[in-house]
Amino acid sequence: MTTLSLLIKNEPAVTSAALRFAKASSDADARMHCVFFYGKGVLHATGQEKQFWSDWSHAVGARLVLCSASAETFGLTADDNFAVEGLGDLIEAGLASDKVMSFG
């Protein structure tokens, strides 16, 4: 089984492929480790996308992480579903995963 992590670097309107990939990956023979939201990608933790990612992460067991600097820029804080961590967490996700898919 392949272990995957996702890196999302742009807002939802620009990275809709990330949402489609996440939906499709729920049925794939892969284990999701982490989704790291960087730059404007942290905006996925707002609006209707927030509920999608929360539900999806519970279903597949993936960790949702907002880049600390990006979250601060957009005034976002950690909650029950999204952790706020540094770039070290992105490095850890890359080491723990067979592949990291980047969007944006």
N, CA, C and O atoms as a DFTB+ gen file, in Angstrom:
416 C
 N C O
     1  1       0.846      -1.181       0.000
     2  2       0.000       0.000       0.000
     3  2       0.888       1.240       0.000
     4  3       1.852       1.325       0.761
     5  1       0.561       2.177      -0.841
     6  2       1.295       3.430      -0.957
     7  2       0.782       4.429       0.077
     8  3      -0.423       4.537       0.306
     9  1       1.710       5.158       0.696
    10  2       1.355       6.221       1.628
    11  2       1.550       7.555       0.924
    12  3       2.614       7.818       0.363
    13  1       0.519       8.399       0.954
    14  2       0.548       9.693       0.277
    15  2       0.351      10.842       1.252
    16  3      -0.332      10.704       2.266
    17  1       0.956      11.968       0.931
    18  2       0.665      13.234       1.592
    19  2       0.384      14.253       0.496
    20  3       0.857      14.112      -0.632
    21  1      -0.379      15.264       0.832
    22  2      -0.715      16.320      -0.122
    23  2      -0.155      17.649       0.357
    24  3      -0.165      17.932       1.555
    25  1       0.329      18.459      -0.561
    26  2       0.755      19.825      -0.299
    27  2      -0.134      20.726      -1.142
    28  3      -0.156      20.613      -2.367
    29  1      -0.863      21.615      -0.491
    30  2      -1.791      22.498      -1.214
    31  2      -1.340      23.936      -0.972
    32  3      -1.301      24.410       0.163
    33  1      -0.992      24.632      -2.089
    34  2      -0.350      25.940      -1.992
    35  2      -1.203      27.128      -2.441
    36  3      -0.766      28.272      -2.320
    37  1      -2.398      26.882      -2.953
    38  2      -3.239      27.980      -3.419
    39  2      -4.662      27.836      -2.917
    40  3      -5.063      26.773      -2.443
    41  1      -5.418      28.916      -3.027
    42  2      -6.799      28.947      -2.539
    43  2      -7.668      27.932      -3.282
    44  3      -7.295      27.464      -4.357
    45  1      -8.817      27.595      -2.714
    46  2      -9.685      26.554      -3.289
    47  2     -10.060      26.776      -4.752
    48  3     -10.129      25.813      -5.516
    49  1     -10.303      28.015      -5.156
    50  2     -10.713      28.278      -6.541
    51  2      -9.626      27.873      -7.533
    52  3      -9.933      27.488      -8.661
    53  1      -8.373      27.954      -7.129
    54  2      -7.252      27.641      -8.005
    55  2      -6.857      26.162      -7.913
    56  3      -6.314      25.601      -8.865
    57  1      -7.128      25.547      -6.786
    58  2      -6.681      24.165      -6.566
    59  2      -7.854      23.206      -6.413
    60  3      -7.841      22.341      -5.538
    61  1      -8.855      23.354      -7.251
    62  2     -10.001      22.444      -7.201
    63  2      -9.586      21.010      -7.515
    64  3     -10.263      20.066      -7.108
    65  1      -8.477      20.840      -8.236
    66  2      -7.972      19.490      -8.532
    67  2      -7.598      18.760      -7.245
    68  3      -7.701      17.535      -7.175
    69  1      -7.168      19.498      -6.232
    70  2      -6.828      18.873      -4.943
    71  2      -8.066      18.255      -4.309
    72  3      -7.996      17.165      -3.741
    73  1      -9.183      18.936      -4.402
    74  2     -10.435      18.394      -3.868
    75  2     -10.846      17.150      -4.640
    76  3     -11.244      16.151      -4.041
    77  1     -10.752      17.201      -5.960
    78  2     -11.101      16.035      -6.780
    79  2     -10.175      14.858      -6.485
    80  3     -10.626      13.716      -6.403
    81  1      -8.887      15.133      -6.326
    82  2      -7.937      14.074      -6.020
    83  2      -8.250      13.442      -4.664
    84  3      -8.224      12.219      -4.527
    85  1      -8.545      14.269      -3.669
    86  2      -8.872      13.749      -2.336
    87  2     -10.107      12.858      -2.393
    88  3     -10.128      11.783      -1.792
    89  1     -11.134      13.302      -3.113
    90  2     -12.353      12.495      -3.238
    91  2     -12.046      11.155      -3.898
    92  3     -12.512      10.114      -3.435
    93  1     -11.270      11.176      -4.967
    94  2     -10.935       9.943      -5.686
    95  2     -10.033       9.037      -4.859
    96  3     -10.130       7.813      -4.950
    97  1      -9.166       9.623      -4.061
    98  2      -8.224       8.820      -3.279
    99  2      -8.902       8.046      -2.161
   100  3      -8.328       7.091      -1.638
   101  1     -10.094       8.436      -1.791
   102  2     -10.821       7.726      -0.738
   103  2     -11.090       6.280      -1.142
   104  3     -11.195       5.404      -0.284
   105  1     -11.202       6.028      -2.445
   106  2     -11.486       4.689      -2.948
   107  2     -10.234       3.968      -3.444
   108  3     -10.309       2.802      -3.832
   109  1      -9.094       4.642      -3.434
   110  2      -7.857       4.061      -3.974
   111  2      -7.162       3.190      -2.926
   112  3      -7.467       3.244      -1.734
   113  1      -6.227       2.394      -3.413
   114  2      -5.437       1.546      -2.530
   115  2      -4.223       2.343      -2.032
   116  3      -3.077       2.001      -2.323
   117  1      -4.497       3.389      -1.293
   118  2      -3.441       4.236      -0.751
   119  2      -3.867       4.710       0.633
   120  3      -5.055       4.840       0.930
   121  1      -2.874       4.963       1.460
   122  2      -3.138       5.495       2.793
   123  2      -2.723       6.962       2.794
   124  3      -1.607       7.293       2.393
   125  1      -3.599       7.825       3.233
   126  2      -3.297       9.250       3.314
   127  2      -2.682       9.552       4.676
   128  3      -3.235       9.207       5.720
   129  1      -1.544      10.194       4.639
   130  2      -0.840      10.518       5.876
   131  2      -1.155      11.936       6.349
   132  3      -1.529      12.142       7.503
   133  1      -1.001      12.907       5.455
   134  2      -1.090      14.312       5.865
   135  2      -1.494      15.184       4.682
   136  3      -1.164      14.888       3.534
   137  1      -2.207      16.254       4.977
   138  2      -2.444      17.319       4.001
   139  2      -1.872      18.581       4.627
   140  3      -2.322      19.019       5.686
   141  1      -0.872      19.166       3.961
   142  2      -0.220      20.369       4.452
   143  2      -0.674      21.540       3.590
   144  3      -0.476      21.534       2.375
   145  1      -1.277      22.532       4.210
   146  2      -1.786      23.711       3.509
   147  2      -0.786      24.844       3.711
   148  3      -0.473      25.208       4.844
   149  1      -0.287      25.400       2.607
   150  2       0.768      26.403       2.647
   151  2       0.339      27.638       1.857
   152  3      -0.401      27.511       0.881
   153  1       0.780      28.811       2.250
   154  2       0.422      30.043       1.546
   155  2      -1.088      30.235       1.546
   156  3      -1.744      30.048       2.572
   157  1      -1.638      30.608       0.395
   158  2      -3.087      30.790       0.296
   159  2      -3.846      29.482       0.420
   160  3      -5.072      29.487       0.536
   161  1      -3.141      28.371       0.397
   162  2      -3.775      27.069       0.592
   163  2      -4.468      26.948       1.943
   164  3      -5.395      26.152       2.095
   165  1      -4.025      27.734       2.929
   166  2      -4.676      27.674       4.243
   167  2      -6.136      28.110       4.164
   168  3      -6.914      27.834       5.077
   169  1      -6.510      28.782       3.091
   170  2      -7.908      29.212       2.938
   171  2      -8.846      28.028       2.727
   172  3     -10.065      28.195       2.778
   173  1      -8.299      26.835       2.492
   174  2      -9.121      25.622       2.448
   175  2      -9.725      25.336       3.823
   176  3     -10.683      24.571       3.937
   177  1      -9.165      25.949       4.861
   178  2      -9.667      25.749       6.225
   179  2     -10.769      26.740       6.568
   180  3     -11.092      26.937       7.740
   181  1     -11.342      27.358       5.554
   182  2     -12.446      28.304       5.750
   183  2     -13.571      27.927       4.789
   184  3     -13.364      27.135       3.870
   185  1     -14.733      28.478       4.994
   186  2     -15.853      28.265       4.076
   187  2     -16.286      26.821       3.982
   188  3     -16.060      26.030       4.898
   189  1     -16.914      26.479       2.862
   190  2     -17.458      25.133       2.686
   191  2     -16.370      24.081       2.522
   192  3     -16.617      22.906       2.792
   193  1     -15.164      24.471       2.087
   194  2     -14.068      23.514       1.949
   195  2     -13.648      22.959       3.309
   196  3     -13.224      21.808       3.415
   197  1     -13.770      23.785       4.342
   198  2     -13.376      23.344       5.685
   199  2     -14.139      22.082       6.085
   200  3     -13.541      21.142       6.609
   201  1     -15.437      22.050       5.848
   202  2     -16.241      20.882       6.221
   203  2     -15.849      19.665       5.395
   204  3     -15.780      18.553       5.919
   205  1     -15.590      19.872       4.095
   206  2     -15.153      18.752       3.261
   207  2     -13.880      18.135       3.812
   208  3     -13.816      16.923       4.018
   209  1     -12.854      18.967       4.054
   210  2     -11.577      18.446       4.535
   211  2     -11.721      17.778       5.898
   212  3     -11.097      16.748       6.151
   213  1     -12.524      18.343       6.760
   214  2     -12.736      17.744       8.087
   215  2     -13.357      16.362       7.963
   216  3     -12.867      15.403       8.559
   217  1     -14.424      16.256       7.197
   218  2     -15.097      14.966       7.004
   219  2     -14.165      13.962       6.320
   220  3     -14.081      12.804       6.730
   221  1     -13.479      14.408       5.291
   222  2     -12.577      13.540       4.542
   223  2     -11.449      13.014       5.425
   224  3     -11.130      11.825       5.390
   225  1     -10.844      13.902       6.218
   226  2      -9.720      13.473       7.054
   227  2     -10.149      12.444       8.090
   228  3      -9.395      11.522       8.401
   229  1     -11.362      12.599       8.626
   230  2     -11.871      11.595       9.575
   231  2     -12.103      10.259       8.876
   232  3     -11.865       9.203       9.461
   233  1     -12.560      10.301       7.641
   234  2     -12.846       9.066       6.896
   235  2     -11.577       8.311       6.506
   236  3     -11.558       7.080       6.529
   237  1     -10.508       9.045       6.145
   238  2      -9.295       8.385       5.657
   239  2      -8.152       8.376       6.668
   240  3      -7.139       7.709       6.455
   241  1      -8.308       9.105       7.757
   242  2      -7.276       9.120       8.787
   243  2      -6.096      10.031       8.510
   244  3      -5.016       9.826       9.064
   245  1      -6.278      11.022       7.672
   246  2      -5.197      11.955       7.343
   247  2      -5.157      13.104       8.339
   248  3      -6.186      13.522       8.870
   249  1      -3.972      13.598       8.579
   250  2      -3.779      14.759       9.451
   251  2      -3.840      16.016       8.593
   252  3      -3.252      16.058       7.513
   253  1      -4.546      17.044       9.065
   254  2      -4.665      18.316       8.354
   255  2      -3.803      19.353       9.067
   256  3      -3.984      19.603      10.259
   257  1      -2.861      19.956       8.333
   258  2      -1.908      20.881       8.943
   259  2      -1.876      22.192       8.166
   260  3      -1.716      22.198       6.945
   261  1      -2.028      23.295       8.881
   262  2      -1.892      24.633       8.304
   263  2      -0.489      25.136       8.612
   264  3      -0.029      25.028       9.749
   265  1       0.194      25.683       7.614
   266  2       1.505      26.296       7.830
   267  2       1.339      27.436       8.830
   268  3       0.449      28.272       8.672
   269  1       2.181      27.476       9.849
   270  2       2.019      28.460      10.917
   271  2       2.139      29.900      10.408
   272  3       1.345      30.757      10.797
   273  1       3.115      30.173       9.549
   274  2       3.281      31.536       9.035
   275  2       2.099      31.945       8.162
   276  3       1.624      33.077       8.247
   277  1       1.626      31.025       7.324
   278  2       0.486      31.318       6.448
   279  2      -0.792      31.498       7.268
   280  3      -1.585      32.399       6.994
   281  1      -0.990      30.651       8.262
   282  2      -2.174      30.769       9.113
   283  2      -2.183      32.107       9.827
   284  3      -3.230      32.744       9.945
   285  1      -1.026      32.535      10.301
   286  2      -0.936      33.827      10.981
   287  2      -1.265      34.969      10.020
   288  3      -1.954      35.918      10.393
   289  1      -0.779      34.879       8.798
   290  2      -1.040      35.910       7.783
   291  2      -2.536      36.081       7.542
   292  3      -3.013      37.202       7.368
   293  1      -3.277      34.974       7.532
   294  2      -4.708      35.019       7.253
   295  2      -5.565      34.982       8.513
   296  3      -6.788      34.873       8.423
   297  1      -4.946      35.070       9.677
   298  2      -5.698      35.130      10.937
   299  2      -6.394      33.829      11.313
   300  3      -7.441      33.855      11.961
   301  1      -5.825      32.681      10.915
   302  2      -6.432      31.390      11.224
   303  2      -5.747      30.752      12.423
   304  3      -4.553      30.952      12.646
   305  1      -6.506      29.990      13.186
   306  2      -5.965      29.291      14.344
   307  2      -6.310      27.804      14.258
   308  3      -7.161      27.392      13.470
   309  1      -5.644      27.028      15.067
   310  2      -5.911      25.586      15.109
   311  2      -7.305      25.343      15.671
   312  3      -7.834      26.158      16.428
   313  1      -7.891      24.212      15.292
   314  2      -9.170      23.781      15.867
   315  2      -9.140      22.262      15.994
   316  3      -8.068      21.660      15.930
   317  1     -10.280      21.647      16.170
   318  2     -10.328      20.200      16.359
   319  2      -9.843      19.419      15.146
   320  3      -9.414      18.274      15.285
   321  1      -9.900      20.010      13.972
   322  2      -9.554      19.300      12.742
   323  2      -8.232      19.741      12.123
   324  3      -7.528      18.920      11.535
   325  1      -7.888      20.999      12.241
   326  2      -6.698      21.554      11.612
   327  2      -5.665      21.939      12.665
   328  3      -5.942      22.734      13.564
   329  1      -4.478      21.369      12.541
   330  2      -3.360      21.748      13.403
   331  2      -2.608      22.897      12.729
   332  3      -2.650      23.031      11.506
   333  1      -1.929      23.715      13.511
   334  2      -1.067      24.763      12.980
   335  2       0.358      24.387      13.376
   336  3       0.698      24.339      14.558
   337  1       1.183      24.122      12.367
   338  2       2.552      23.656      12.595
   339  2       3.494      24.345      11.616
   340  3       3.050      25.032      10.696
   341  1       4.774      24.162      11.816
   342  2       5.783      24.749      10.953
   343  2       6.138      23.864       9.774
   344  3       5.562      22.793       9.582
   345  1       7.094      24.330       8.990
   346  2       7.511      23.592       7.799
   347  2       8.171      22.255       8.145
   348  3       8.277      21.377       7.288
   349  1       8.609      22.099       9.377
   350  2       9.162      20.816       9.810
   351  2       8.148      19.697       9.655
   352  3       8.512      18.557       9.368
   353  1       6.874      20.022       9.846
   354  2       5.817      19.021       9.672
   355  2       5.691      18.602       8.215
   356  3       5.375      17.446       7.931
   357  1       5.932      19.523       7.288
   358  2       5.922      19.176       5.864
   359  2       7.076      18.222       5.553
   360  3       6.908      17.261       4.804
   361  1       8.236      18.490       6.126
   362  2       9.391      17.608       5.935
   363  2       9.080      16.223       6.497
   364  3       9.371      15.212       5.858
   365  1       8.496      16.176       7.681
   366  2       8.130      14.903       8.306
   367  2       7.139      14.142       7.440
   368  3       7.262      12.927       7.283
   369  1       6.164      14.835       6.878
   370  2       5.176      14.193       6.008
   371  2       5.853      13.599       4.784
   372  3       5.498      12.505       4.345
   373  1       6.823      14.311       4.231
   374  2       7.551      13.798       3.080
   375  2       8.363      12.554       3.408
   376  3       8.462      11.640       2.590
   377  1       8.938      12.517       4.591
   378  2       9.728      11.355       5.009
   379  2       8.854      10.159       5.329
   380  3       9.259       9.017       5.112
   381  1       7.651      10.411       5.846
   382  2       6.750       9.326       6.242
   383  2       5.918       8.806       5.071
   384  3       5.247       7.782       5.202
   385  1       5.949       9.490       3.940
   386  2       5.116       9.133       2.791
   387  2       5.965       8.596       1.651
   388  3       7.135       8.950       1.505
   389  1       5.351       7.733       0.844
   390  2       6.023       7.276      -0.379
   391  2       6.029       8.369      -1.436
   392  3       6.978       8.490      -2.211
   393  1       4.950       9.176      -1.462
   394  2       4.832      10.258      -2.448
   395  2       4.163      11.453      -1.789
   396  3       3.333      11.305      -0.892
   397  1       4.544      12.644      -2.253
   398  2       3.874      13.883      -1.862
   399  2       3.351      14.515      -3.142
   400  3       4.116      14.841      -4.050
   401  1       2.037      14.681      -3.199
   402  2       1.392      15.311      -4.356
   403  2       1.239      16.799      -4.049
   404  3       0.724      17.170      -2.994
   405  1       1.689      17.650      -4.976
   406  2       1.637      19.087      -4.767
   407  2       0.594      19.715      -5.703
   408  3       0.532      19.394      -6.890
   409  1      -0.211      20.604      -5.147
   410  2      -1.255      21.297      -5.905
   411  2      -1.067      22.792      -5.708
   412  3      -0.973      23.264      -4.575
   413  1      -1.010      23.547      -6.814
   414  2      -0.934      24.989      -6.732
   415  2       0.397      25.560      -7.057
   416  3       0.573      26.777      -7.018
